Amino acid sequence: MVNTVITKGFKTTCFAAAAFTAFTTFQVNADIVISGTRIVYPASSKDVIVNLDNRGNKPLLVQTWLDDGRDGVDPQELKLPFVITPPVSRIDPQKGQSLRITYMGSALPQDRESLFWFNVLEIPPKSKAKEGESLNQLQLAFRTRIKLFFRPDGLKGTPGDAAANLKWSQKKEDNTLSLFAQNDSAYNVSISNVKLKVGGKEYTIDSKSVLPFSGVSMPVKGLSNNINGTVIYSTINDNGGTNKREAKID
């Protein structure tokens, strides 16, 4: 069973780790809180520190790792050029743990940012059965993922410039009208919200992030004619805040 919750720019996934029984209480929020909703790793830095806090009332076993966004791939097979110390730790209730992420110097593109995902898996302790009672319950583990941007030195412009200078156009494929966002910068642009304003009406569009020197299509539901309007979109900055922007469609 998988239950996905999106909160403030990061995704928390709840995995069922044991069989379901008649007496089960579902917890809907993770107890581990990460210090930030994204990590920026400047190439000139020896390492970056990420802080985890246990806001719950039970000790938790926490495992951390990085992936490149591909689902179903064993992280150990990815051989990413980073080391997390410590990769596994126990965090007591209302306590914290500092993690160190170190880049090992393996080749990554130097003309653009590289995108990775930082994962935190929290495993609660097993409950003890009272004397004379059997304990059958669902064990849950929560995984939280946030983005990690590896940022080479000397990239042209700024992340803010990249977000402001997205080029918007329209595309029609298989009778589907889409907005196309082109990113000509070396930075990743994380878009949290997109609306299209046409003829006094607003159309909400499922947003997508745009990788460096690439573009993405976002289907527009409810419109079949040519788009002639304004795009209103919000982007997420390095601190996790949002910036609202407007642009005309080319």
C-alpha positions in Angstrom: 0.0 0.0 0.0 1.4 3.4 -0.9 0.1 6.7 0.3 1.6 9.9 -1.1 1.4 13.3 0.5 2.8 16.5 -1.1 3.8 19.3 1.3 5.6 22.5 0.6 7.7 21.4 -2.3 8.7 17.9 -1.2 7.1 14.5 -1.3 6.5 12.1 1.6 5.7 8.5 0.7 4.3 6.0 3.2 5.1 2.3 2.6 3.3 -0.6 4.2 5.9 -2.9 5.7 3.8 -5.6 7.2 0.5 -7.3 6.8 -2.8 -5.4 7.4 -4.9 -6.5 10.4 -8.3 -5.4 11.7 -6.8 -3.1 14.3 -4.6 -0.6 12.6 -4.1 3.1 13.1 -2.6 5.0 10.2 -0.1 7.8 10.8 -0.3 10.4 8.0 2.7 12.6 8.7 6.4 11.8 9.0 8.1 12.7 12.3 11.5 13.5 10.7 11.8 17.1 9.5 14.6 18.1 7.1 16.2 21.6 7.4 14.9 22.9 4.1 13.0 21.7 1.1 16.0 21.5 -1.2 19.8 21.2 -1.1 22.2 23.3 -3.1 25.8 21.9 -3.3 28.3 24.4 -4.7 31.1 22.6 -6.5 33.6 24.6 -4.6 32.3 23.4 -1.2 34.1 20.5 0.5 30.7 19.3 1.8 27.2 20.4 2.8 25.5 19.8 6.1 21.8 18.7 6.3 20.0 18.7 9.7 17.3 16.2 10.6 15.0 16.7 13.6 12.7 14.1 15.2 9.5 15.9 16.1 7.8 12.7 17.3 7.6 11.0 20.6 9.5 7.8 19.7 13.1 7.0 18.8 13.5 6.4 15.0 16.0 4.6 12.9 16.8 6.8 9.9 18.5 5.7 6.6 19.5 8.3 4.0 20.7 8.0 0.4 20.8 9.8 -2.9 19.3 8.8 -6.3 19.1 10.3 -9.7 15.3 10.2 -10.0 14.9 6.8 -11.6 12.2 4.7 -9.9 12.9 1.1 -9.1 16.7 1.3 -9.3 18.7 0.1 -6.3 20.7 3.1 -5.0 23.8 0.9 -4.6 23.8 0.3 -8.3 23.7 4.0 -9.2 27.3 4.6 -8.0 26.6 8.3 -7.5 29.7 10.5 -6.7 28.5 11.4 -3.2 28.9 10.0 0.3 26.5 10.6 3.2 27.9 10.4 6.7 26.3 8.8 8.7 24.1 6.9 6.2 22.1 5.2 9.1 21.4 6.8 12.5 19.1 6.6 15.5 17.4 9.8 16.4 15.7 10.1 19.8 12.4 12.0 20.2 12.8 15.8 20.1 16.5 15.4 19.1 18.4 16.0 15.9 21.1 14.6 13.7 23.5 16.4 11.4 24.4 14.7 8.1 27.4 15.5 6.0 27.1 15.1 2.2 30.5 15.0 0.4 31.2 15.1 -3.3 33.8 12.6 -4.3 35.0 14.5 -7.4 33.8 12.1 -10.1 33.0 13.8 -13.4 29.7 15.7 -13.6 28.8 18.3 -16.2 30.5 21.6 -15.6 28.3 23.7 -17.9 25.1 23.1 -16.0 23.5 22.0 -12.7 23.0 18.3 -12.1 19.8 17.1 -10.3 19.7 14.4 -7.6 17.3 13.4 -4.9 18.0 13.2 -1.2 16.0 10.5 0.5 15.2 10.0 4.2 13.6 6.8 5.3 12.4 6.7 8.9 11.5 3.4 10.6 9.6 3.5 13.9 10.3 1.0 16.6 8.1 -2.1 16.9 5.4 -1.9 19.5 5.6 -4.4 22.4 2.6 -6.6 23.1 1.1 -6.6 26.6 1.3 -9.7 28.6 -1.3 -12.2 27.4 -2.0 -10.3 24.2 -0.8 -11.0 20.6 0.3 -8.0 18.6 -0.6 -7.9 14.9 -0.2 -4.5 13.3 0.9 -2.6 10.3 4.5 -1.4 10.4 5.0 1.8 8.5 8.1 3.4 7.2 8.1 7.0 5.8 10.3 8.2 3.0 10.9 11.9 2.4 12.5 13.1 -0.8 13.9 16.5 -1.6 16.0 17.8 -4.5 19.7 18.2 -4.4 21.3 20.5 -7.0 25.0 20.1 -7.7 26.0 23.6 -8.9 29.3 24.0 -10.8 31.3 27.2 -10.3 31.2 30.0 -12.9 27.8 29.3 -14.4 26.4 32.3 -16.3 23.5 34.2 -14.8 21.6 33.3 -11.6 18.9 30.9 -10.7 16.5 33.9 -10.4 17.4 35.0 -13.9 16.7 31.5 -15.2 13.3 31.4 -13.7 12.4 34.9 -15.0 13.6 34.2 -18.5 11.7 31.1 -19.3 10.4 31.2 -22.8 6.7 30.2 -23.2 5.1 29.1 -26.4 2.3 26.8 -27.6 2.5 23.3 -29.1 -0.2 21.1 -30.5 0.4 17.3 -30.6 -2.2 14.7 -31.2 -4.9 17.3 -31.0 -3.7 18.3 -27.5 -2.9 21.9 -26.9 0.1 22.5 -24.6 2.2 25.3 -23.1 5.8 24.7 -23.8 8.4 26.2 -21.3 12.0 26.5 -22.7 14.9 26.9 -20.3 18.0 28.2 -22.0 20.0 28.6 -18.8 22.4 26.3 -16.9 20.1 26.1 -13.9 17.2 23.9 -13.0 13.9 25.8 -12.7 11.4 24.3 -10.3 7.8 25.5 -11.1 5.2 25.1 -8.3 2.2 26.6 -10.0 1.1 27.5 -13.5 -2.0 29.4 -14.7 -3.0 30.5 -18.1 -5.1 33.7 -18.4 -7.0 33.9 -21.7 -9.9 36.2 -22.4 -10.6 36.9 -18.8 -10.6 33.2 -17.9 -7.9 31.4 -15.9 -6.9 27.8 -16.7 -4.9 25.9 -14.0 -2.1 23.7 -15.5 -0.2 20.8 -14.0 3.2 22.3 -13.4 6.6 20.6 -14.2 10.2 21.5 -13.5 12.5 22.4 -16.4 16.0 21.0 -16.6 18.9 23.1 -17.9 19.0 23.7 -21.7 15.7 21.9 -22.2 12.0 22.3 -22.3 8.8 20.7 -21.2 5.2 20.6 -22.4 2.3 21.1 -20.1 -1.2 20.2 -21.5 -3.9 22.8 -21.3 -7.3 21.3 -20.4 -10.3 23.1 -21.7 -8.7 24.9 -24.6 -8.4 23.7 -28.2 -7.7 26.9 -30.1 -4.6 28.9 -30.3 -3.4 30.4 -27.0 -3.1 34.2 -26.9 -2.8 35.2 -23.3 -0.6 35.5 -20.2 1.2 32.8 -18.2 1.2 33.3 -14.5 3.6 31.0 -12.8 5.5 30.5 -9.5 9.0 29.2 -9.1 10.8 27.9 -6.1 14.1 29.6 -5.1 17.2 28.2 -3.3 15.7 28.9 0.1 12.4 27.1 -0.7 10.4 30.3 -1.1 8.2 31.0 -4.1 8.4 33.9 -6.6 5.3 34.8 -8.7 6.0 35.7 -12.3 4.1 36.6 -15.5 5.1 36.1 -19.1 3.6 36.5 -22.5 3.3 33.6 -24.9 5.5 33.8 -27.9 
